[in-house]
């Protein structure tokens, strides 16, 4: 039955791809473009459609694999139902939110922008749904494959992640290409980015609250108080915890990078249309298309052996994708913009910067290096010193990535045009962001592999499978922890460049050639923007704390009232814990989201109402600069602190410093509990906060002209 359904899915996808291509030709006939511009959009459309086709084929290859015995399917079914139930509840609420924003855009901007907003929101939601569906169907198949070999299990887990990566880039590029063919106006397709950003913020915040409420409840009560292993079937919060891995690190991360991917392309299109020509405007589409082809090739290039390191295979695939993209970008610019070869060096700067930020993130969060080992050593003297050491590592870890981001901005500006061609230099900065994000299909594939491996290990533990199976899934999971940390570092670095590019696009559209920092409206906006990330984090951290307290109370109640749980004679009430996480996430995600959307409008239009539109634009630019500066630093600190605390705990669990059950392990669990909302809720959500505020400003730029 599953095989038949998946075959039907393949044919349906092929139908829609053919339909999209036919639609393209219709629009090409009705709205003709010059040959080179049409070629760019045609290649972008083909690349997006091809990405979706390959994603569908990956789904089919996963579906035909064995999903395990009845017990494994039962456990995986609990995870699948919990994930789909949360997504359904979240999307019901977001449907009405999207309609409200559609109405406001229609009234205050125009109908075309409102339509693009709905398309962006729909594509972002679809990418999240597909990723969640496939990841929750891949987990038990990965576990079953681990009975046979590490390589087979790795192949299935990575294929599940690849579906998410290919869906993100396919929907993003296909949507942008078709919408431009229809509307032919960069100002209108900004609405697509706003739709993507809005859904991404709620997916990231809601998913982060969900997963960390479950994780904290499972760890504090199950591991510390009850003394049972991680992923033990006796823990009432274990299913909610496994659901949360998918909600946060698949749907949340996918939506985050989908938004960055779309935002960087939109910013470059806007700046290219102003400072160059249509070919310059659609160069980012062509580079992104090259990134899709590179990612598809690299995804199929990833292989590992039974005794090989899966991390090496993932790194090899990423390097191959980047190498292909670099070569393709060189020839693309030589053909389409031969007089502006400096743009190639800007793209190369972005690609290299993304790689270096990923390396630094691994250095500060992996227990193979000294920063995380120093946190593990601090557990000898208790939880307080563990937390102090983790905060210190997080703070110092902001310095080098910020140096790299600053260097990337300056180098890409100088290489593209510099002070002699200022606007062209700004375009170079936006193309650096596009270069960094063009292989996001591969980056998301590597990142989404982690939760699938984690779930596979959980199923192996709950199903009481042989130790050899658990060893294989643990090996996959340990690599997944590192890839998750690298993915977060990459997301933050790309968010910084994307936000700068969007801010530059806003300033260019409103003809804001300089921002006077001595202007009281500007410096007040700067300070207000700088405090917004702290307010945002306070709300999201508080939300996790409240949700986690409810989860802890429920887990304790079940251990207290349901006799026989510890002996395995009574199955815990998993659904109640899942419901607590879902309700808390839905309820708590809206206030932070509304702040992100409302703040730019309140500052910009508020100042404009009391003075003039030019002052409003100046104040808004100041607010965005403050938010970007503090938001990027805070995001790096929180993500790296959380990742280092997590891996310090795993370092001890691997047999160091007394191992599981020791006082050091108990201190590490406390540190990891503090770090959970740092790395999976507040930190990653800041990426979207700074980008969403920038895209809101860009969409509403006409109000300041």
N, C-alpha and C positions, 0 to 999 in steps of 0.2 A: 504493500500500500504506500509506504513512504517513497519507494523507488518510483512508483507511478506518479505520485504527487510532485516529486522533484523534476521528473521529465516534463510534466505539464508546466512547471515553473520555468524551465529552460525555454520551452516554446513560447510561453507568454513574454518572457524577457526579450527573446529574439523579435517577437512581433513589435514590441514597444520600441526597440532599437530601430527597426526598419521604418516604423511610423515616424520616429524622430528625424531620421535621415530624409524621408519623403517630405516631412514638414519643412525641413531646412531648404530643400530645393524649391518648394512653393514660395517661401519667403524670399529666397534669392532671386526668383523671377519677379515677384511683386515689388521688392525693394532692392534693386541692384546696387552692388558696391564695386569699387575698383578691384582689379584682378588680384593684387597682392593681399588686400584686406580680406577679400572673399576667401582666398586660399588659407589665410590665418584662421579665420572662423571655421572654415570647413575642416581643417586639421584638428582644431579644438573640439568640434562636434564629434568627429570620428574617434578621437582619443577618449573622450568621455564615454561614448557608447561602447567602445572596446573594453574599457575598464569595467563597466557594468556586466558585459558579457563574460569576461574572465571571472568576475566575482560569482556569477551564476554557475559557471562550470565548477568552481571551487566548492560551492554549496552541494552540487551533485556528488562530487568525489567524497565529501564528508558523509553525506546521507547514506551512501551504499555501504559504509563501514559498519561493523558489528557494534551495537551499543551495550553489550554485556548481558549478564544474567538478570533475572527478575528483580533481585534486590538492588542491583546497580541502577536499573531503569526506574525503580521506585524512588530512589534517592534523587536521581537526576530529574525525575518528574516533579518532585517537590521544588527543586531549584528553578526549573523552567516555569512552573505555575506562579511561583512567587515573583519572578522577574517580569513576566508578562502582565500579572495583576498590577504591579506597581506602575509599569509603563502605561497601561490602559488608564489608570486613575490620573496619572500625571498629564497625559495627553488630552484627557477630557477637560481638565482645567485650562490647559494651555490653548485649547481650541477657542474658548471664549475670550481669553486674553488676546489671541491673534486677531480675532474679529474686532475687538475694541481698538487695537492699534491700527488695523486696516481702516476703520471708520475715521479715526483722527487724521491719518495720513491723507485720506481722500478729501477730507474737509479743509485741512490747512496746507497741504502740499499739492498733490494731484492724484488722479486715479491711476496713472501708469506706475508711479512709485508705490502706491498701495498694492497693486497687483504683484509687483516684483517682491514686495515684503512677504506676501502670502506664499509666493513660490519659494523664497529663501527659507521661510519657516517650515514649509512642507518638506523640502529637501533635507534639511537638518534633522527633522523628526524621523523621516524615512531612513536616513543613515543610522540613526540611533536604534531604531526598531530592528533593522536588518542585522546590525552588529550584535545586539542582545539576543536575537532569535538564534543566530548561528553559534554564538559562543556557548549558550546554554544547551545546544544540541551537540556540541563538539566535546563537552567535558567527559561524559561517560564513554564515548568512543575513544578518547585519548587514554582513559584508564584501561579499557579493554585491550587496546593496542600495546600498552605497557606490559601486559602479560607475555607478549611475544618478543618485543625488542624496544630499546630506547629510540632507535631511529624511526620506527613506525609511529610511536607515540608523538615524537617531535614533529613529524610530518603532518599529522592530523591537527595538533595544537596550532602549528604555524599557519596551516591552511585556514583554520577558523579565524585567526587574526588577519590574514590576508584579505578575507572577505570584507572585513570592516574597512581596511585601508583602501581597497579598490573601490568600494562603494562611496567613501568620503570624497575621493578625488573625481570619480566618475560623475556623481550628481553635481558636484561643485562646478566643474568645467562645462559640462553639458548644459546645465541651467544658465550659466552666465552667457555662453555662446548663443543659445537660442533667444534669450531675452534681448541681447544686443541686436540680433538680426531683426527682431520685432520693433524695438523702440529706437535704436541707433542713437542713444544719448547716455553718456556715462553718468550724468546726474540722476537719471531715472533708475539705472541698475544698482545704484547705491542702496536702494530699498531691499534688494536681494541680500546684501550684506547685513542690513539691519534685522531682517527676518532670521538669518542664520545666527546672528549674535544673541538675539533675544532668547531663542530656544536653547542655545548653547549655555547661556548663563543659568537658566532654570534647570537644565539637565545636569550641569556641573554642581550647582549648589544643592539641588534636591538629591542627586545621587550621592554626593558627599555626606550629607546629613544621614541618609539611609544607611550607607555602608558603615559609617563610623559608630552610629548608635548600636548597630548589631555587633560590631567588632569589639567595642568597649564592654558591652554586656557579656559577650562570650568569653573574653579574656579575664575580666576582673572576677566574675563569679565562677566560671567554669575552670579556668586554669589556676587562678590564685586561691580562691576559697574552697572549691570542690577538689582541686588537685587532679583533674582529669586532663588528658592530652588535648592538643588543638585538634579540631575537626572530629571530636568524639561524638558518636551518635546520641549519647546521653545528654548532651548539652542542648537545652531548649532553643538557644539562639544560633545553633550551628547552621541551620538552613538559611536563616536571615543573613548570616555572615557570608555564606557562599553566594547568595543572591546579590548582596552588596558589592562583592568583587566585580560582578558584571555591570551592575548599575553605575558604579563609580568609575571603574577603569576601562570599561568598554564604551558604553553609551556616553558617559561624561567626557572622557578623553577624546573620543571620536568627534563629539560635537564641538569641543574646544578647538581641535586642530582643523575641523571643517570650517569653523568661523575664521581662524587665522588664515587659512588657505584662500578662502573667498575674499577676505578683507584685504590681503596683500595684493591680490590681482586687481581688485576694484580701485585701490589707491593708485596703483601703477597705471591703470587705464585712464583714470581721471587726470593724473599729471602728464601722461604721454599725450593725451588729446590736446592739452593746453600748450605744452612746450615744444612738441614735435608735430606729428601728423597722425593720420589714422593708423599708419603702419607702426609708429611708435606707441600708439595707444594699445594696439593688439599684439605687440611683442610679448607681453607677459602671458597672453593666452597661448602663444606658440611655445614659450619656454615651459609653461605648465604642462602642455601636451607632451613635450619631450620628456618631462619628469614622469608622466604616466607610463609612456613606453619603457622608460628606464626601470621604473618600479615593477612593471609586469615581467620584464626579463629577469630582474634581480630576484623577484619572489620565486620564480621557477628555477633559479640558480642555487637557492639555499638547500644544502644537503649536509647530513652529518652521519657519522658511523657509530657503532655500538660503544666504542671506547673513546669517541671524540668528544670535544667540548661543544655543546650546543651554542654557547655564547660566541665561539669563533665562527660558526656557520652564520649566525645572525649578523655579526660584524662584517663578514665577508660579503654578504648580500647587500648591506648598506653601502659599503665601499664601491661595489660594482655599480649600484644605482647612481651614486654620485659621480663616478668616473664617466659613465655614459652621458649623464646630464651635462657635465662640463664640456665634453666633446661636441654634443649636439648644440649647446648654446653658442659655442664659437662659430659653427657653420651657419646657424640661424641668423646671427647678427651680421656675419659677412655677406649673407645674401640679401636680407631685408633692410638692414641699416648699415651699409658699408662705411658710411662717413662717421659713425658713432661707435667705434670699436671699444671705446672706454667703458661702455655699458657692460661688455662681457666681463671686464675686470671687476666691476661692481657685483655682478652675479656671482663670480668666483669668490669674492670676499664674503658674501652671505653664506655660501655653501661651506667654506672653511670655518667661519665663525660658529655655525651650527654644530659642526663636528667637534670643535674644541670645547664648546660649552657642554656637550654630551660627555666628553672625556673628564672635564672638571667635576661634573656632577657625579660620575662614577667614582672619582677619587675621594670625594668628600662623603660618599654614602656607602661604599662597599667595604665590607670587613676585611678585605685584602690589604687595605691601606691604613695608615696610622690614625687619621681623624676618628674613624669609627672604633678602632681598637682602643683609643684613649677614653671613649665613652664607656666601653666595656670595663676598662680598668677602674673607672670611677664608680662602678656598681659595688666595689668592695666596701665602700663607706656609706652605702645606702641610696635611697631614691633621690634625696635632695641633691647630692653631688652628681648623680646621673643626669638630672634635669639641667643643672648648671653647665655641665660639660657639653650636653647636647645643644643648649642655646649658644654656647661659645663657638662650637663648630659651625652652626648655622650662620652666625653673624660673620665669622671670618670668611665663610664660603661665598659671601656676596661680592667680595672685592675683585677677584680675578675675572669672574663672568661680566661684571660691570665694565671693567677695563676693556675686555674683548668687545662688548657691545658698543662702547664709545669709539673704539678703534675702527669697528666695522662701519659706523655711521660716517666718521671722518674720511676714511679711505674710500668708501663707495662714493661719497660726495666729490672728493678730489679727482678720483679716477674717471668719473663720468663727465665732469665739466668744471667743477671747482668754482672759485669766485668769478672767473671770467665768463662763465655760463651758469649763473646761479640756479636758475630753474631746472636746467639739465642736470645739475649736480643733485638737486632734490629728487629728480626722477631716478637717478642712480641709486639713491638710498632705498627708494621703493622697490627697485629691481633687485637689490640685495636681499630684501625680505622675500621677494618671489623666488629667488634662487635658493634661499634657505628652506622654503616650504614646498618646492616643486617635487621633491621626493617624499612628500608626506605620506603617500600611499605605502611606501616601504616602512617609514617610521611608525605609522599607526599599526601596520601588520606586526612589527616587532613588539610594540607595546601591548596590543590586545592579545598576543600570545600568552602573556603572563597570567591574566585571570583564568584563562582556560586551563593552564597547567596547574594553577592553584586549586581550582575546582576539581581537577582530576585527582590530585593528591587527597583532597577532602573525601571524595567518593571512595577512594581506595581505603582510607582510614575507617570511614563509616561502614563500609561493606566487609571489613575485616579480611582484606585480601592478603596474599602472601607478602612477606617482607621484601622480596625481590621487586615486586610491583611498586611498593611504596618507595623503595630506594630510587627506582627510575623516575617516578613522578616527583620525588623530592629534588632530584638533579635538575629536572625541567623547571621546577618551581623556583629553585635558587637562582637560576638564570633569569626567570621572570621578574624576580625582585629587583635585579639590577637593571633590566630593560625598562621597568616601570619608573625607576628613579631617573634614568637617562631620558625617557620620554617626557617626564615632567620638566627636566632642565631644558630640553629642546623647546617645549611648549612655551616656557617663560621667555627664553631668548627670542623666539620668533614673535612672541606677543609684543616684546619691546620694539623690535624693528617695524612690525606691522602698525602698532599704535603711532609711532613716529611718522610713518608714511601716511597714515590717515590724517594725522594732525597737519602735516605738510599739505595734503590735498585740500583740507578745509581752509587753511590759510591762503592757498593759491586761488581757490574758488571765490573767496570773499575779498580777494585782492589785498590781503594783509601782508605787506612786504616786511614789516618789522613789528616787534612787540616791545613796548616801552616798559621795562620792569620797574621803573620809578613811578609809573602811573599807579595811583592808589587802587584803582579798580583791578589792575593787573596783579599787583602783589597781594591784594586781598584774595583774588581768585586763585593765585598760586598757593597760598596757605590753606585755603579751603579745599583745594584739590588734593593737597598733600595729606590732609587728615581723613579724607574719604576712605582710603584703603583700611585705615585703622578702625573706623566706624564699621565698615563692611565686615572686617574680620571679627570684631566684637560680636556682631549679630550672628555670624555663622558659627563661631566658637560657642556662643551661648546656646544656639539652637542644638548643636551636637550634645552639649552638656545636659540640656533638659531631656532630649530624646534618650540619651544614654541612661539617665537616672530612671526613666520609665522602664527601659529594657532591663536594667539591673534588678529593679523591684520585681518585674515579672519572672525573671529567671530564678531569683531567690524563692518566689512564691511557689513555682513549680517544683523546685527541689524540696521545699518544705511540705507541700500538700499532696503531691503525687507520689505515693509510696511505690517503691520498686524501680524508680528511674535509675538509681545508681547500680542496681543489680541487673539492669537490662530487661526487667520483666514488664515494664510499662513504657510505652513510647511517649516522649515529651509532646507537648502541644506546640508544634513548630509554627502553626498558622498564626497563633496569637502574637508571637514575636515578630513575624513577618508583617503583621498588621500594624504593630506599634511603630516599626521603622517607616512603613509607608505613610501612615497618617502624619507622623511627625515631620517627615520630609516635605510632604505636600503643603502642610500648614506653615512651616517655617521658611520656605524658600521665597515667598513673595515679597516681604519687606526689603531684603537685600536687592532683589531684582528691580523693584520699583525705584529704589534710590539710584541705581545705575542709570536708569532711563530718565528719571526726572531731574537729576542734579544738573546736567548740562543745560537743560531748558530753563530751569529756575535761575541759574547764574547768568546765562547769556541774555535771555529775554527780559529778566528782571532788571539788569543793568541798562539794557536798551530802552526799557520803558521809562526809566528815570533820567536818562541822558540822551544818547542817540545810538543808532545801530552799530556804528564804528566802535564805540566804547564797549558795547555788548560783545562784539566779536573779539576785542582785545581781552576782556575779562574772561571770556570762555577759553581763549587760547591759553591764558595764564593758568586757569583751573586744570586744563588737560595736561599741561606741562608738570604741574605739581603732582597730579595723580599718577602720571607715568613714572616720574622719578621715585616717589615713595613706594608706589605699587610694585615696581619691578624689584626693588631691594627687599621689600617685605616678602614678596612671593618666593624669591630665591632662599631667603633665610628660613622661612617656614617649611618649604618643601625639603630642603637639605637637612634641617634639624630632624624632621620627622623620619626621613629615609635613614639617617644615621642611627637614630634611636631604634628603629625597627631592625636594622642589620646588626646592631650591637647585641640585641636580644638573640638573634639567630646565631651569632658568633658564640654566645654562651651555650645555646641549645645544641650546638655542634660538638660540645664536649669540653670547651674551655672554661676556666675559672669556676669549676665546680659543676657545670652542666645544669640540666633541668632539675628543679626541686631545691636548688641551693638558694641562699639568701641573695647572692648576686643575681640569680635568675629572677627572683621576685622583684628586685630593684629595677632590673632591665624591663620587666613587664610594665611596671609603673611608667617608666620613661617612654616606652612604646605606646602606652595608652594616651599619654599627653601628646605624643607625636602624631597619633593617628589623624585627628582633625587638622593638625598642622599640614601634613603632606597630602591628605586626600580630600579635604573640604576647603579650608580657608585659603591656603597657598595657591592651589591650582585655580580657584575661582577668581583670584585677583587678575589672572591673565585676561579673563573675559571681561572683567570690570573695566579695565583700562581701554580695551578695544571697543567695547560696547559704547562707552561714553564718547569715544572718538568718532564712531560711525554715526551715532545720533547727531553729533555736531555737523558731520558732513552731509547727512540727509537733510538737515534743517538749515543748511548754509544759505539757501535762497532767502530765508527770513532776515538775514543780516546784510543783504545787499541793498 
